[in-house]
Each structure stands twice: as C-alpha cells, then as structure tokens.
Amino acid sequence: MTRGATAALLLLLPFSTEGLGPSGPALQRLEPERVAAVRAARERFTRERVTPETASIYEDHRATRDEAGVGNVTLHVLATAREEAAMRASLAEGRSYVAHDWLCDPTGFWFAASNNLGVFEMGDRVPLLGKTRLAAQLPLPARLKLFRNGELVHRAEGAKLEFAATGVGAWRLEAWLVVDGEERPWISSNAIYLEAPSPDAMRLPSSALAPNVEAKKDIVYTTGKPEDEAKHKLDLYIPVGRKKAPVFLFIHGGAWRSGDRAMYAPLGNRFARERILTVAISYRLAPRNPHPAQIEDAAAAFAWVARNIGKYGGDPKRVYVGGHSAGAHLAALLALDARYLARHGLSPKLIKGTVVMSGVYQIRGLESVFGKDERIRTEASPMSHVKAPAPPFLITYCQWDYLGLPLQARRFHAALQKARTSSRLVFIPRQSHISEMVNIVKDDDATARAVRAFMR
C-alpha cells in the first residue's frame, strides 16, 4: 500500500485486463472477430499472472465475477505478503478496492483515516476521536464522491482528498473519470468504519508494582541549568534479588516536545517483573531546548547507567538501549553516532543491543526541533550513520502506525542489513502508534515478546 502503514503490498490479483483493449459496452461495439481476439488476450494475460499461491483465490474470484457479470472490474487486495493466507485474510477484513483498470491504472490509490492513535485503512474500525480525518490520494485528478452509510456527503475534484469526519458510520470513496464528455466510474473503495470510542479501549495500565519489583525514582544522572533539573533524572525498576540482571534503558516518545519518564512506570514494572532491570529517563524537550539537547541527555543517562547500574543489581555488560517514536530515534542515534558517547569517554560498543519501536530514522522538516539547516537534520538522522560495526537492532512497527513510519522502519532495517549489522524487523499487527505502548504491559503482547526474545 502506498502509504505503507501496514507494510502492505499492493497486490493486483491476476485478473487484470489493463492494456488489453476495451471492455464492457465498449467491447460490445467491436466486430465479433475483434471481441474474440481481445477475450483471448485477456485469458492468456490472466493465466500468465496466476501463481500457485494465488490460483485458488483467482478461481474463486473468477466464478464470482462471471456470475455477477463484472469481468471488466479488477479487485486490488492490500496484504502483508504475496501468499494465499495473507490475501484471504485481507479479503475477509475488507482490505481491498475495485477499479476499472482498463479505464486507467489506479496504482498509487489509497484511502485512510487518521487521528492521534495512528493511521487506519479500508476495512478497519476506527475510534472517532476529536480530530479524525479521512484522506485519499490518487495517481491523477478525478471526481471524488465520499459516502457515509451509503449517503453522498461530499464531492471534490482532484488527486487528493482531505475531510474532517463528521460522525460514526461506514465511510466509502468513489472516484470517477470524465471520458469523451461522459462520467465513468473508476475506483470504488471498501469502507472505513468510524465508531464511538470504547471507554476500555485505551484505558491506561496500572502503575502498581509487582511484588518482585522495587522502584527507585528521581535519580539525578547529570547536572545543568536549575530549570532543567526535573528532566535530568531517571527512575529504576529493579527485579528484587536479581544479580547481574540485563538492563533496558528506555527513552520515551512525544515528538521530542512532550512526555516524561513518570508515564512509563507500567512499562518499567512489566519488564522488571520478568527479571530485566528497567531504566526510564527524562530529557530536555523542544522547542525550548532544540536538538541536540535530547540526544546529549540520552548519552548522559547512558553514561550514568554504564558506571552505576552494577550497584543496583544490573549487569553493565548487558545494557540494551531502546525507545518509542522520538525515543526510538534517540536510541538509534546513540547507537550509531559515536560522538555523543565519546564526550563521556564511552563507546557504542558498550550497547548490547538497540530496541527501536515505531521510530523516526530520517529527519525531514521538524524545524521546531532540528532547525532549518539541512546539514544538521542529516547529521541528526540515524540513517546517515549506518555502518559496521554497530550494536544489533530490533525494529518494530505497527499495522496502524503513523504515516511514513512503517516505510522508514523497512528502509532502516534494509540499510542495517546492507551494512552487515544484525537487525530483526517485526511487524506488530492490529496495534496503533499509541496502543503499542498501552498494550506492551500485557502478557501476550507481540512487542513485549519480541523485546524479551531479543534480550535473551
């Protein structure tokens, strides 16, 4: 899928007639011999594109298509892999759209809903929060018709659509093209279902500590201006009785502008009760403190951990650095750009591994944090520092992550592998950018399982 929010592949199932001549009423106007030639070409084209993985889906669709008499309509399926099981799952969940490909290639079309939780696609059920927006992009301008529960509620013309959602219901988009003065249907999306938020859906987890976890809070890891004192502290979540415990230094997210270690007591407790000493840090925030204040503080916190964690039962030889969102950016930069730890007489070689969740690895824009100098933004991008040797990486991203983050994760993973750096890429299904952190405390959470396995 072009927006990349689910690592989805745009799969044109093998019954496209693109490039093989007219269809429908236009086909009926041809001479009989040309009709036969076009149909034969389509069948040959179809057979060539059928693979063992998609053959049974093709046969199912062809039977349905022939019965309905819609042979000139192509079904596009958004799936996580070019495999039958993945495509059937996507079909069952409504992750597809239909198009008259003979009229125009729809490649590049997407239709999504977004809010503070993440970005959602066709077939998804989305909590209708205050700023939920519907958006679409097409490969060329068209007449757009937006429907809610089957009722036309908005018209527009162009290659993009932005619309503030006005209520719950099934929202669906159609795109029409004008050909020879006649309006013809081109693309018809499946629905996105906006629903009233559930009171329990995003309930924050408890901050209560497990019996085998001890917390030590508000430890100063560096000094600075008096007004920055609260942000130069860290909290420890210690497995009671454990010696030489692996250490997880966690850096919170918040777009480098918000957040605090105090919000992550549930995460600290979650890993400490599984015998991982967890360190949650605060750091100075933008825009009052622009880059590089955040990464400088992360380096100072790591230096404190490297020199002091043994006193609390942690193993200084097994310190993992990780973070979520902006925190993932800082963790990756700390592991790849040696300059920041060098100021403390340390090296990234002391980092046992790096856990980056839904992170930003290529800085573009973000002037309130990184300024207007393109050189500085490039230097602040972990992608600019990928080279061997480097600590191993665990990279996660979510099905409903923020726009662009899944693509950044995949590109970052590929760059690390190309540099012969160990990297594991994990796709987290049915989680958003925010729910990933809310649900990481659960026993069966996929992100937590991946982190635990990485630290073994």
Secondary structure, 3 states (H helix, E strand, C coil): CCCCCCCCEEEECCCCCCCCCCCHHHHHCCCHHHHHHHHHHHHHHHHHHCCCCCHHHHHHHHHHHHHHCCCCCEEEEEECCCCHHHHHHHHHCCCEEEECCCCCCCCCCEEEEEECCEEEECCCEEECCCCCEEEEEEEEEEEEEEEECCEEEEEEEEEEEEEECCCCEEEEEEEEEEECCEEEEEEEECCEEEECCCCCCCCCCCCCCCCCEEEEEEEECCCCCHHHHHHCEEEEEEECCCCCEEEEEEECCCCCCCCCHHHHHHHHHHHHCCCCEEEEECCCCCCCCCCCHHHHHHHHHHHHHHHHHHHHCEEEEEEEEEEECHHHHHHHHHHHCCHHHHCCCCCHHHEEEEEEECCCCCCCCCHHHHCCCHHHHHHCCHHHHCCCCCCCEEEEEEEECCCCHHHHHHHHHHHHHHCCCCEEEEEEEEEECCHHHHHHHCCCCHHHHHHHHHCC
